């Protein structure tokens, strides 16, 4: 087996034993990047020199769960000394003086930062077409999108440009591109992974998680980055539930996820996954999440509102490109006008409106109330089932430039958003292909049930889906 095909643990073990060096591992992935990156555009920055310097410091016999493993990082994760743009021109020259906590954790286990992956600007998008550095192409079909906003990370893993990657998920930005590219993606429980050093979009939703070739690799990387962080007060020392056997596991399929708007082939595949789990001894039944139909509307009030506040710092004075102006108002207006792309501008305007005097009660507060009802739906359903099985996305990957209407693009996250609003963990696992395009099955569990999701995900992974 080639180095680029090895599991994360096997790469680290090989470096530890001296079977191959960290430099040799890095060079194999850099070769793949050289072959395919010019077409895929999975990276904004390939940190070849920095990675080589780090790899040379890794020695045989060192300890580290990720010893010599080169990882790709979404470009909204702060990396000391390596450019971090969040997919935007407004901070195109920003070089952080510190690392995000998740970056420190992987480095502490001996990992090598391979580069920073392409993304929708400030994580606003579902296709990675909103990047200021050009769209990323799906390695499965280069005429199609890889999903977003962590499209670069998903594409890098799918094309074997990196053995695994970190992304961030706000409304589905890990799971949706994982489904489109045929890889595994985990959105962790809110608070399970530190957000310190992540360039924020929606602080009450953002979570960092792994994208990997297999469930085992996703679990392996998650266990490195998870845990309480003194720099992030929202993190908790989660007591993760242990993996459970599939026999007698109660699996619910929400009826609201199988209605109109869902591609027929995707619907049939999810039904087959349910039948497969039932054949292994699981008890599969239909359940209802009545308020889930409002998830998309709630998300697109809460996210623009929090984004308008989070992005206020990028004004040409404190952060970002600075344009000339006769006064401070003109300076800020010109700087933000030039630095931000169309989608950030759209969401900043929407969010500012939703929070403005006279409208905050009508929109933002109503959205937070509905968010509570959506959370309670999940709490109620988990009294009767152990986890939920749903499609990850309503369709397979669409062609680049095919979806021009922003509202239609927002629908790509319709099945991933509700779990985010409730702060729940969700795992997207490949479930074969339709017309040669990957399909993702989504598993949603109660808070801190990641191990249970991994266990069921591995069962789905074992089946050779047609």
N, C-alpha and C positions, 0 to 999 in steps of 0.2 A: 504494500500500500504506500502511495506517495505521501510525503510529509503533509502536503496541502489537504489530504483527505483524512488525516488522523484526528481523533477526538482531542479536545483540549487537554485532558488528563494524560493522554499518551504523548502529546508533544512535550508537556512539562516533564514527564517521566524520562523521555528520550534525552532531553537536555541534561537532566539531573544525572543520568547514568553515563552520559558522554557518547551515546549512540550517534548523536549529531549535535552540533553546536547551535546556540541561539542565532549566530550569524548565518549559518546554513539555512535555518528555518526562515529567517527574514528574507533571505535572497530568493527562496522559492516563491514566496508570495509577491515579492517585488517583480519577479519575472512575469507572473500572471497579470499584475497591474500594468506592466509595460505592454503586454499583448492586447489587453481589452479596455483599459481605462480611456483611451482616446475616443472610443465609441460610446462607452457606458456613462462616462462623467459621474462616477460614483463618489469621487472625492473632490472636495474644494482644495484641500492641501494634503499632498502626500509628503509626510515628514521623513523622507528617506535618510537624510544625513543624521538627523536627531535619533532616528530609530537604530541606525547602524552603530552610532556611538553608544547607545544604551545596550544594544545586543552584545557588543564587545566586552562590556563590563560583567556580563552574566557568565559565571564559571560553573563547571561541572561540580556536582555535590552540594550546590547551594540549596537552601530550602525555599519553597514557594509553590503554591498551587498552580500558578500560571507562569512558572519559570521559563523564560524565553519565548513566551507566546505573544505574537504580534496581534494587537487588537485594534480595530477601527472604532473611532469615537464620533458620534454625531457632533456637528460643529456648533452646538449650543452648550457644550460641556467645556468649562474653562480648563485650559491646559497651560501651565507655566512655560513661557518661552516659545509657545507654538500659536500661530495666528488662530483666532477664534472669531468667526464672522456672523454666526447665526443665520447664514444664507443671505445676508443683507449688505448693501453697499454703504450703509450709514456707519458701520463699524468695520469696514473692510481691512483696516490696518491695525485693528486692536490685537495686542499681544498681552494676555493676562499675566499679572505678577504672581498668581497663585493657581493651585489646582482645585477643581471640584473634588468633593470628598470621594466620590466614586472613582475618580482618577487616582487619587492617593491610595485607595484600597487595592486597585488592580496593580499599581506599581509596587505596593508593599508586598505583593505576592509574586513579584518578579516579571510582570508583563512588560511588553514593549509597545509604546504608542506608535502605530503604523501610520496613522494620518487622521484627518478630520473629514467626515463624510458630508456629502451634499444633502440639502434639506430645503423644504419650503421656508421662505423668509420668516424668521422668528417663529417657526413651527406652525405657520398658518397655511394649511393646505392639505390636500389628500392625494397629491399626485407628484410632488416634487417638481412641478412645472412653475411654481412661484419663486423658485430660487433666483437670486440676482446673478448667479453664475451659470445659468442655463439648466435645462431639464436633465434629469438622470433617465437612462433607458433601462427597461426591464431585461435582464440577461436571458430570460426565457424567450422573449420576443422583443427585439430591439425597437420595434415600431410602437411598442406599448409603454405605458407608465409603470413604474415600480410601486406605485402607491406613495403615501406621504403621511406625515411630513418626514419620517425617518427613511425615506426611499433610498438614499445613498447607502445607509447601513445595511438595509435588506439586500440591495443589489450587490454590494461588496461580498456579503456572505454567500449569496446564491451563485455568484460567478467565481467563488473561491479566490477572491482578492484578499480575503481575511478569513481566519478560521471562525471568528465570531465578532460581534460588534455590540456596542451600546447605543441605544436610541432613547428617545423620550416619548411618553404617551400622555396626551392631554385629552383627546377625544377618541383615540384609536390609532395614534400615529406610530405605534409599534406593531400592533396586531394586523391592521389593514395592509401595510406593505409586506408583512410576513406572508399573508395569504396570497397576495398578488405575485410574489416572487417564489413561493413554494418552500419557505423556510419556517422555523419555529420562532414565535415571538411572545414574550410575557409582559403583560402589564401587571406589576405587583400591587398588593394592597397599599392604599394610600398611607404613607408613614413608614412603610417597610424599608424604603431606601431613601437616603439623604438627598435633598434638593440643593444643598449648599454648593454654590459654584455653577448652577445651571442658570442660563439666561432665561428668565421667567417669561412665560406666556400667561398662564392662568394658575396662580399660586395654589389655589384650592383643589387643583386637579392634576398638575404636572407630576409625573413619576418617571424615573429612569429605570430601564429594564433591558434584558438581553435579547439579541437576535442571534440565532445559531442554526446549524445544519440539523441538529437532533435535539430531542427533549433532554437527553442526558447532558449535553453541552449547555443548554439553557439553564438547567438546574445548577450545574457546576459554577457557572458565571454568576448566577443570582446569589448563591451562597457566599460568594466573595464580597459582593457589593452591599448586601442587606445588613441591617442592624442599626441600632441607635447611634446618633451623632450629636455631640454636644453643640455643634454649630447649627443644627436644625432642630428647633423646638417641636416640630411636628412629627419627628421620628419617634418610634417606640421600639422597645425590645420585644418584638413579636414572638409569641409562642406558637410557632408554626405547627399545624397539625401534621401528623405522620401520614405517610402513604397508606392507603387501605386497599384491600383486595377488591376486585371488580365484582365478585359474587355478592349478590344482594345489595349492591350499591344502588341507591335511588337516584335516577337521572330524570330530570324534567326537561321537556321541550316546550318552550313558551309559544303558545298559539299565535301571539302577536308578531313573532319573527318569521312566520311562514305565510304571510298574506301577500297582497298585490305589491308589485314593485320588485319582487324577488325573482331572479332568473330561474326558469324552470329546472335547468340542470343542476343548479346549486341546491335548490329545494330537494330534489330527488337524492342528491348525494348526502345531505344531512339526514334524511330519513334512513338511508342505508347505513350511515354511521350509528344511528340509534338502534337499528335492527342488529347490527354487528355487536354492539355492547350488550344488547338483550341476549344474544346467543352465547355470550360469555358468562351470563348469569345475572346481569344487572336488571333492575326493575325500572323499565322506561315508561313514562307516562306523560300525558299532555298537561301543562299547567298554564296559568294566566298571570300576566303582569299588566294590569289594566291601565296604569299610568305611563307605561313605557312609550306610548304613542306621542307623549309630550316631550320626550327626551331631547329630540333635536331642537325644538323651539327653546327649551330651557337652556340648553348648552349655548345656543347662539345669542342669548342675552347675557349669560354669566361670563362666558369667555371674552367677548368684546369689551365688556365692562371692566374686567380685571386687566385685560391687555391694555386698555387705554390708560390705566394707572401705571402699569409696569413699564410701558414704553415711553412714558412722559420724560424719563431721565435722558432719553436720546434726543437732545435738543440743540446740539451744536455748541453748547456751552460746557456742560458737564461731560457728556460723551458724544461721540459721533462727528461726522464731517461738519465743517463750519463754513458757511457761505457768508459773504459780505452783506451788510444791511445798514441802513441809515440809523436804525435804532434796534433795540433788543427784540421787539416784536417782529420786525422784518427779518432780522438775522435768524431767529428761530423758525419762522415760516419758510424761509428759503432753504435752510439746512434740512428741515424735515421733509420739505417738498422734493428735494433732490435725493435725499438718502433713502427714504422709504419707497417701496414698491406699491403697486395698486392694492394688493390684499391687505397689508398692514394699514394703509390709509383708510380703506373701507371699514375695517374693524375698529380702528380708533374712533372714527366718526360715529359708528353705531354705538360703541361703548360709552362715549361721552354723552350722547343723546340719552341713553338708557339711565345714566346716573345723574342727569341734569335736574335741576329744581323743577318740581311739578311732574316729573316723569319717573323718578326713582321708585316711588310707591307703586306706580302703575305697571312698571316693567320689571326692574331688578328684584324688588322685594317679592313680587308675585312669582318670579322664577325660582327664588330660593325656597319659597313655600312648596312649590311643585316638586322641587328637588327632594325635599323631605318626604313627600308622598311616594316618589319613585323609590327612595331608599326603603321605606316601610313595605312596599310591595315585595322587594327582595327578602326582607326579614321574614315576612309572612310565608313566602313560598319555601324558604329554607327550613321551615318547621316540618315540611312534608317531604322534601327531597334533599339530597346531599350536594348536588351540583346541577347546573343547567347546561344543556347542549344547544347551540344555535349556529347559524351561519356566521362567519366572521364578516363577510361583505355580501351585499345583495347581488353583485355581479362578479365576473372575473375581470382581469385587468383590461381597461379600455385603451384605445389608441391615443397617442400623444396628439393634443389639439382637438380631440373629438368632443370633449365636454367644455363648452365655452361659457355656459351660464353658471355663475357662482352658486346659485341655489341648488342646481342639479349636482354640482360638485360636492356640496355639503352633505347630500344624501349618501355619499360613499361611506360615511361614518355612522349611518343610522343604527346599525346593530352593535357598534362598539361603545357608543356614548352612554347608554343607560348604566352600565356597570361602573363607568368612570364617575358618574354623578353620585353613585352610592359608595364610592371608595373601595370597590371590590376587586379582587384579583381575577384576571382573565387570561387564558392561554389560547393562542391560535396555533393549530397543528395542521400540517398538510394532510389533505384527504383525497389525494389523487388529482386528476385533471379532467377538464371538459374541453373538447376541441383543442387539446394540447396546452391548455392554460390552467395553472394551478387553482385549486379550490381550498379554502381554509375552513376548518371546523373550530368553533370557539367554545371553550369550556369556561364557565363562570362559577365561582364558588364563594362561600362566606369569607369574611375577612380572615386573613392569615391561613388560608387553606391551600397555599401554593403546592405543598407536597402532594396533596390529594390530586390536584390538577395535573401535576407532573406524572403521577402514577397512571392516571386514566389516559393522559396524552401518549404515554409510551405504548399502551395497549392499542390505541388507534394507529400509531406509527408502525406497529408490527404488521398490520394488514397491508397487503399489496393491492392498493386500490387501482382499479382499471382507469 
